[in-house]
Amino acid sequence: MRITGIRSGLLLLSLALAFGQTAGKSPSFDVASVKAAAPPTPDGRGMIRMAGPSGGPGTKDPGRIHYPYMTLKNLIMDAYDVKNFQVSGPAWLDTERFDITATMPPDTTKEQFRLMLQNLLAERFKMTVHRETKDLPMYSLVVARNGPKMKESREVPPTKDSDDGGPALPSHPKIGADGFPELPGLVGQPGIFGIMMPGRARMIAQQQTMRDLAERLTRQLNRPVKDETGLTAKYDFVVTYAPEPQSGPLGPLGAPPPPPPPGGAGGGGSAAVQADEPLPNIYAALQLQLGLKLEPKKAPLELIFVDHAEKTPTEN
């Protein structure tokens, strides 16, 4: 009995060691290609079309990821699940471009994928990082005094999609009296769509939550925005505003301006304006047109500092 017990103990110890080695092994892609990206070339109409990342966990192609013409900062953001303003490092992180293609088991989770990408950046770019948590400026998205002015979404049959999976939009849209293109192809398409014109900007949202809006504002304002509206429905709304030049990470955008004067566009976020009409900035537009406010505050935020990275990745 004693010999059997010893053998069983040894067997259990061997299995534990084997499991520990497997569990502790840092995940990596099956195959990965990393190379400097060539500048994009215009098409026959002189336009440059840029494709975004494709594939990976949760997509129709879970066993393959493709990053075309990506900056190292964008890759770091995906690898560590952070925003642009949470990454600090050399200036070239925003300028040098790379093409990356990698394969992985189709059942790879998002967490495993991020570790694979972290390891790839460390291996090919010799990248080292450290993390710090600091109290930094952010915004709370709240309901203004007179309540929200948005309308809840209703189910609308989506229009025919274009070949690339996005809404079917005209090549030469008609410009309306408000100075923005008329895009009937957006009707019924869930999402938040941005339109930029000289000195004018518009955000069109359909079937979106306040959390979706906070996420969009986080990217736009380059500062964390947390949804504290308490609104749980999905909404359709339009915000028309004057864009402001952006500064660096967590730069001096400052606090929102004083509350806007009474009146202004509203009525469910119609944001009806004329092409020559002065527009409010995004802070005032949210309050006038949607009945929402951005309140400044501070909160702890994790930052990623790139201590070292090489511009030229090692060969495939």
C-alpha positions in Angstrom: 0.0 0.0 0.0 2.9 2.3 0.8 4.5 1.7 -2.6 1.2 2.3 -4.4 0.7 5.6 -2.4 4.2 6.8 -3.4 3.6 5.9 -7.0 0.2 7.7 -7.0 1.8 10.7 -5.4 4.6 10.8 -8.0 2.0 10.5 -10.7 -0.1 13.3 -9.3 3.1 15.4 -8.9 4.1 14.7 -12.6 0.7 15.7 -13.8 0.7 18.9 -11.7 4.1 19.8 -13.1 3.0 19.1 -16.6 -0.1 21.1 -16.2 1.8 24.0 -14.6 4.2 24.1 -17.5 1.3 24.1 -20.0 -0.7 26.7 -18.1 2.3 28.9 -17.6 3.4 28.8 -21.2 3.0 32.2 -22.8 0.6 32.0 -25.8 1.9 32.8 -29.2 0.5 32.9 -32.8 1.0 29.8 -34.9 2.5 31.8 -37.7 3.0 35.6 -37.9 4.3 37.9 -40.6 5.4 41.4 -39.6 6.8 43.9 -42.1 7.0 47.6 -42.9 3.9 48.8 -44.8 4.2 50.4 -48.2 2.4 53.8 -48.7 -1.2 53.4 -49.9 -1.8 54.2 -53.6 -4.9 56.1 -55.0 -7.5 54.3 -57.0 -8.6 55.2 -60.5 -10.5 58.2 -59.1 -7.6 59.5 -57.1 -9.1 58.3 -53.8 -7.3 56.3 -51.1 -9.3 53.7 -49.4 -7.9 52.2 -46.2 -9.1 48.9 -44.9 -9.2 48.3 -41.1 -8.2 45.3 -39.2 -10.0 42.1 -40.1 -10.4 38.6 -38.5 -9.6 37.3 -35.1 -11.7 36.2 -32.1 -15.4 36.9 -32.4 -15.3 37.4 -36.2 -16.2 35.3 -39.3 -12.5 34.5 -39.6 -11.4 33.6 -36.0 -8.2 31.8 -37.0 -6.6 34.7 -38.8 -5.9 38.3 -38.0 -4.8 40.9 -40.5 -3.6 44.4 -39.6 -3.0 46.5 -42.7 -1.0 49.8 -42.6 -1.2 50.0 -38.8 0.9 52.1 -36.4 2.6 50.5 -33.5 0.5 52.5 -31.1 -2.7 51.0 -32.7 -1.2 47.6 -32.2 -0.4 48.4 -28.6 -3.9 49.6 -28.0 -5.3 46.3 -29.2 -2.7 44.2 -27.3 -3.4 45.9 -24.0 -7.0 46.8 -24.5 -6.4 50.5 -23.9 -7.3 53.8 -25.6 -4.9 56.1 -27.5 -4.5 58.5 -24.5 -3.4 55.6 -22.3 -0.2 54.9 -24.3 3.0 57.0 -24.0 6.2 56.5 -25.9 8.4 57.8 -28.7 6.7 59.9 -31.4 7.3 57.4 -34.1 4.7 55.1 -32.5 2.1 57.2 -34.4 3.9 57.5 -37.7 5.6 54.3 -38.7 3.3 51.8 -40.4 3.3 48.0 -40.5 1.4 45.1 -42.1 0.8 42.2 -39.8 -0.8 38.9 -40.6 -1.0 36.0 -38.0 -2.8 32.8 -37.6 -4.1 31.1 -34.4 -6.4 28.3 -33.3 -10.0 29.2 -34.2 -11.1 28.8 -30.6 -8.6 31.4 -29.3 -10.3 33.8 -26.8 -9.9 37.5 -26.9 -7.8 37.4 -23.7 -5.5 34.8 -25.3 -5.3 36.8 -28.5 -4.2 39.9 -26.6 -1.4 38.0 -24.9 -0.3 36.6 -28.3 -0.2 40.1 -29.7 1.8 41.4 -26.6 4.3 38.6 -27.1 4.6 39.3 -30.8 5.4 43.0 -30.2 7.9 42.0 -27.5 9.6 39.5 -29.8 9.6 41.3 -33.2 9.9 44.9 -31.9 11.9 44.2 -28.8 9.3 46.2 -27.0 9.3 46.6 -23.2 6.6 48.5 -21.3 5.6 49.3 -17.8 2.3 50.3 -16.3 1.3 53.1 -13.9 -2.0 54.2 -12.5 -2.7 57.9 -12.0 -5.6 60.1 -11.2 -6.4 61.9 -14.5 -9.1 64.1 -16.0 -12.2 62.4 -17.4 -15.8 63.2 -18.1 -19.1 61.9 -16.8 -22.0 61.8 -19.3 -25.1 62.8 -17.4 -28.7 63.9 -18.1 -29.1 67.7 -18.2 -31.6 69.5 -16.0 -34.5 69.5 -18.4 -34.1 65.8 -19.3 -33.1 63.9 -22.4 -34.3 65.1 -25.9 -33.6 61.9 -27.7 -36.2 59.4 -29.1 -36.0 55.7 -28.4 -35.2 53.5 -31.4 -37.8 51.5 -33.2 -37.0 48.5 -35.4 -36.4 49.6 -39.0 -35.6 47.0 -41.8 -31.9 47.7 -42.8 -31.2 48.9 -46.3 -29.1 46.9 -48.7 -25.5 46.8 -47.6 -22.5 47.6 -49.8 -20.0 44.9 -50.9 -17.7 45.7 -47.9 -20.4 45.2 -45.4 -21.1 48.8 -44.7 -24.2 50.9 -45.7 -24.7 51.5 -49.4 -23.8 55.1 -50.0 -23.9 57.2 -53.2 -20.6 58.1 -54.8 -21.6 61.7 -55.3 -24.3 62.5 -52.6 -26.4 65.6 -52.8 -25.5 68.4 -50.4 -28.5 69.6 -48.4 -29.3 73.1 -47.1 -27.5 72.3 -43.9 -24.2 71.8 -45.7 -24.1 68.1 -45.1 -24.5 65.3 -47.7 -27.8 63.5 -47.9 -27.2 59.8 -47.1 -30.5 57.8 -47.3 -28.4 54.6 -47.2 -27.8 55.1 -43.5 -31.5 54.7 -42.6 -32.0 51.6 -40.5 -28.2 51.0 -40.1 -27.3 50.4 -36.4 -24.2 52.3 -35.4 -22.7 55.8 -34.9 -21.7 57.5 -38.2 -19.5 60.6 -38.3 -19.6 63.1 -41.2 -16.9 65.8 -41.4 -17.3 68.9 -43.6 -15.1 72.1 -43.6 -15.8 73.6 -40.1 -18.8 71.3 -39.5 -19.3 67.9 -38.1 -22.2 65.6 -37.5 -22.8 62.4 -35.5 -25.7 60.2 -36.6 -26.6 57.5 -34.2 -29.2 54.7 -34.7 -30.1 52.0 -32.2 -27.3 53.1 -29.8 -27.1 53.0 -26.0 -25.6 55.8 -23.9 -22.6 53.5 -23.3 -22.1 53.4 -27.1 -22.2 57.2 -27.1 -19.7 57.5 -24.2 -17.4 55.1 -26.0 -17.5 57.3 -29.2 -17.0 60.5 -27.1 -14.0 58.8 -25.4 -12.3 58.4 -28.8 -13.3 61.8 -30.1 -12.3 63.8 -27.0 -9.2 61.8 -26.3 -10.3 61.5 -22.7 -12.3 58.9 -20.8 -16.1 59.4 -20.8 -18.2 57.3 -18.4 -21.9 56.8 -18.9 -23.7 57.9 -15.8 -27.0 58.9 -17.4 -28.9 55.9 -16.0 -30.6 55.6 -19.4 -30.8 52.0 -20.5 -32.8 52.1 -23.8 -31.4 52.3 -27.3 -31.8 55.7 -29.1 -31.7 57.4 -32.4 -30.2 60.9 -32.4 -28.2 63.4 -34.4 -25.6 65.9 -33.1 -24.3 68.7 -35.3 -21.4 70.8 -34.0 -18.3 72.7 -34.8 -15.2 70.4 -34.5 -12.3 71.6 -32.3 -8.6 70.9 -32.9 -7.4 68.1 -30.7 -4.3 68.1 -28.5 -2.1 65.4 -27.3 -3.0 62.6 -24.9 -5.2 64.0 -22.1 -4.2 67.4 -23.5 -5.8 70.8 -22.6 -9.3 70.3 -23.9 -10.3 71.6 -20.5 -13.7 71.5 -18.9 -16.9 71.9 -20.8 -18.0 75.5 -21.4 -20.7 77.1 -19.3 -24.3 75.8 -20.0 -25.6 77.0 -23.4 -28.4 79.5 -23.6 -32.0 78.3 -23.7 -33.4 77.1 -27.0 -31.4 75.6 -29.9 -31.9 72.4 -31.8 -33.7 69.6 -30.0 -36.9 67.6 -30.6 -35.4 64.2 -30.6 -31.9 65.3 -31.8 -33.0 66.6 -35.2 -30.2 69.2 -35.1 -31.6 71.1 -38.0 -29.3 73.9 -39.1 -28.5 76.0 -42.1 -25.2 75.8 -44.0 -24.1 79.3 -42.9 -25.4 79.0 -39.3 -22.7 79.1 -36.6 -22.5 75.8 -34.7 -21.9 75.1 -31.0 -18.9 73.0 -29.9 -19.5 69.4 -29.0 -20.1 70.1 -25.3 -22.9 72.7 -25.9 -24.3 70.6 -28.8 -24.8 67.6 -26.5 -26.8 69.8 -24.1 -28.8 71.7 -26.6 -29.6 68.9 -29.0 -29.7 65.8 -26.8 -30.3 67.1 -23.2 -27.0 65.6 -22.0 -24.0 67.1 -20.2 -20.3 66.3 -19.9 -19.1 66.9 -16.3 -15.4 67.0 -15.6 -13.9 64.9 -12.9 -10.8 62.9 -12.0 -10.5 59.1 -11.7 -7.6 56.5 -11.6 -6.5 55.4 -15.0 -4.0 52.8 -16.0 -1.3 54.0 -18.5 1.1 52.0 -20.7 4.6 53.5 -21.0 6.7 52.1 -23.8 10.3 52.0 -22.4 11.9 50.6 -25.6 10.8 49.6 -29.1 12.7 49.2 -32.3 11.4 50.8 -35.6 12.6 47.8 -37.7 10.9 44.5 -36.7 12.9 41.3 -36.8 12.5 39.2 -39.9 9.6 36.8 -40.2 
